[in-house]
Structure formats: C-alpha cells, structure tokens
Amino acid sequence: MSPILSVRNLSRNFGAIKAVDDVSFDLAKGELLALIGPNGAGKSTCFNMLMGQLKPSSGTVQLMGKNIAGMQPRKIWRMGVGRTFQITATYASMTVVENVQMALMSHHKRLYSLTTFAHKLYREEALALLDTVGMADQSERHCAVLAYGDLKRLELAVALANDPILLLMDEPTAGMAPRERIALMQLTADILEQRGISVLFTEHDMDVVFAHSHRIMVLNRGQLIADGTVDEIRNNPQVQEVYLGGGTLFKAQEDANA
C-alpha cells in the first residue's frame, strides 16, 4: 500500500545554517509516528515545511502521491491535512462550538457567509466533533474561560473539521498536567483507529511517546539519526548519547514501567 505521506531529501537552510538536512521518511495509513529530538533539532522547521508555512530549500513532500512542497497552507489543509500547534490558536471571544463552526465553514468554502445566520451553519456537525473529543457539554462556553487542557481538546476538534487523512500535531501535550497528557494522547490514538487517520507528532514527554507511538524518528541538528520501533529507539546507543545524555531518561522510563 502506498504511504499517505512520503518525504524525500527534505532540507531547509537559513543562510549557512541547515535547520533540516536531507530528511526522508514515509508515513503509512493509520500510523502514529513520533518525531523527537532535542531543542533546536529542526522538528518545528520540518513541520512548517510539511504544512506550507515554510518553503523547502530542496526535496519533495508527497501527499497521496502529489507533491505539496511549497504549496500554500490553506490548499494543503483542503487536501486533508489538519494541524495543531504547540501554543493553542482559538478565537477567545467565540464560543467553543463557534470555533468549530468556523473551521467547518472554511472546509465547505462558506466563509463568505459571515452574516447574522452564520451561527446556524454546520452546528450539528460541529457538536458531533465536540462530542468526539469530549467537549460537547462545554459547547456554549467562551474559549477565554476554558482550562488549557480543554483548549487543547477543542483545537483537536478544529483540526478534525476538514475530515483529514493526516494530522500534524506539534507538541500536542505541551503545558498540560501529566494526567491530561495521557488522556489527550489516548483520545488521539482512539480517533486515529476509528477513522484511519495518520498522525505525525512532536513531543518531549517520553512517557507519551513510548506509550502511544507505532514508530519513532529522531532528529539531531537537522539530520534524521534514527527511525524505528519503541524498543529500537529506546536501545539505540546514538539516540541515548545524543538526545538523552547516555540513556538515563530511557532507563528511568523502563524502571517506571517495570
């Protein structure tokens, strides 16, 4: 089966600095793939090229066989790529359901319908998405008063509004309490399984990465230094040395699961 996402020789230079250097990988349908690495490794730069916020210096990004490298973000989104951000991006003055309705209006190319009747558009569809992420009971609350963990779940509902085949999640659990992190990633994994969505996510919490990833890639100084299963990455000497300082955090995680 052909991969949902196929990246070949992807690079991005900022002057003499190679933020991403000749990265290649595939992402299969329904796969949950983690992209990890130390700060400054190039993870966010890689994400920004995949979603069109940055144009690659070289290389290709193929979505279902079509090269999307350098394409505008809104066009990539309409092709079925959703994204969540490290810092949540919602409309604080709007209600929870209105935020999802806005995303649905964009998906259905109805943003020109911003009239007094806009609040009626796609409401049931928006409520269904909120139910999927466990936020239906807060649909009429304004985003400005939501807890941070609830904002993250709302952002996930917004990302699902275009019925994506691929979700890009940039540090989805950043700023969340440990229990909230586990709950959000379990929710994401369940949605992935139900809908057959592929997910590429970056994350610093190794408990989250090890618990939910089907596969893990490791970036260091812009280069892909490892790609494998949880056990392969956990036991990779180069990863332990470069990313986790000799493997002490991996050992601590193993002890916690023992």
Disulfide bonds with the S-S distance in Angstrom:
none
